[in-house]
Amino acid sequence: MLVFKRTLIGAALLSVFLISPAAAKDIPPRTAGLWLLKAEDNPFADWSMCIEEARNDFLDTDVWDNFANECKVTNSSTRKSSGKIDATCKLTEKTEAKLQVTFSGDFKTGYSFESVTQFVNALGKTNTLHANAKVTYAGKCPAELKPGMKRMTKSGLILRP
């Protein structure tokens, strides 16, 4: 029985190391250049962004700003052109959000993703936010959009990283 418990503990520890933020790095890198993001179900998710090779993780630029530092991957299943990632992310000093992202695409010409974020608000009610986005490659970045910058489609406002 002791050997069985040690085996279970070893498997649990191994899974902690296998399911880590590094699992998100299994997602193929995007082509550097201009990308257009449009989410039909979220009017605020409509922008163009300039992506460089050094920072091309779509989780960080499209889903959760500062994903690598604020989120911990709890489960990940990725293949070359699709996958699913579950994470907990720091929302405030005292609040975490559960994030689930499913994605597919070649990341050279386009990809799509669905994100579902759940968190408990100050009144104790669970809120759920959905975003279904399609993202397409549009070529070279315009001169006014440096790597990491986003231009909001409706307002024209340029956001710096």
Residue pairs with C-beta under 8 A, 6 or more apart in sequence:
19 73
19 74
19 75
19 76
20 73
21 68
21 71
21 72
21 73
23 73
23 76
23 78
23 85
24 57
24 59
24 67
24 68
24 73
24 76
24 78
24 85
25 57
26 76
26 78
26 83
27 57
27 58
27 59
27 78
27 83
27 103
27 107
28 80
28 81
28 106
28 107
28 108
29 53
29 56
29 107
30 51
30 56
30 58
30 107
30 108
30 111
30 137
31 51
31 107
31 108
31 109
31 137
32 51
32 52
32 53
32 56
32 147
33 50
33 51
33 137
33 138
33 139
33 140
33 141
34 48
34 49
34 50
34 51
34 137
34 138
34 139
34 140
34 141
34 142
34 145
35 48
35 49
35 50
35 51
35 135
35 136
35 137
35 138
36 47
36 48
36 135
36 136
36 138
37 45
37 46
37 47
37 48
37 49
37 62
37 133
37 134
37 135
38 45
38 46
38 133
38 134
38 135
38 153
39 45
39 46
39 131
39 132
39 133
39 134
40 132
41 130
41 131
41 132
42 130
42 131
42 133
43 154
45 131
45 133
46 152
46 153
46 154
47 150
47 151
47 152
47 153
47 159
48 138
48 145
48 150
48 151
48 153
49 61
49 145
49 148
49 149
49 150
49 151
50 141
50 142
50 145
50 146
50 147
50 148
50 149
50 150
51 61
51 147
52 147
52 148
54 147
55 61
55 147
55 148
55 161
57 67
57 68
58 103
58 107
58 111
58 113
58 135
59 67
59 71
59 85
59 101
60 66
60 67
60 68
61 148
61 150
62 113
62 133
62 135
63 99
63 101
63 113
63 115
63 131
64 70
64 71
64 87
64 89
64 99
67 87
67 89
70 89
70 90
71 87
71 88
71 89
71 90
71 99
72 87
72 88
72 89
73 85
73 86
73 87
74 86
74 87
74 88
75 84
75 85
75 86
76 83
76 84
76 85
76 86
77 83
77 84
77 85
78 84
78 85
81 104
81 105
81 106
82 102
82 103
82 104
82 105
83 102
83 103
83 104
84 100
84 101
84 102
84 103
85 99
85 100
85 101
85 103
86 98
86 99
86 100
87 98
87 99
87 100
87 101
88 96
88 97
88 98
88 99
89 96
89 97
89 99
89 117
90 96
90 97
91 97
91 119
95 119
95 120
96 119
97 117
97 118
97 119
98 117
98 118
98 119
99 115
99 116
99 117
100 115
100 116
101 113
101 114
101 115
101 116
102 113
102 114
103 111
103 112
103 113
103 114
104 111
104 112
104 113
105 111
105 112
105 135
108 137
109 136
109 137
110 134
110 135
110 136
110 137
111 135
112 132
112 133
112 134
112 135
113 131
113 132
113 133
113 135
114 130
114 131
114 132
114 133
115 129
115 130
115 131
115 133
116 128
116 129
116 130
117 128
117 129
118 126
118 127
118 128
118 129
119 126
119 127
120 126
120 127
121 127
141 147
144 158
145 151
145 158
148 160
148 161
149 158
149 159
149 160
149 161
150 158
150 159
151 157
151 158
151 159
152 158
152 159
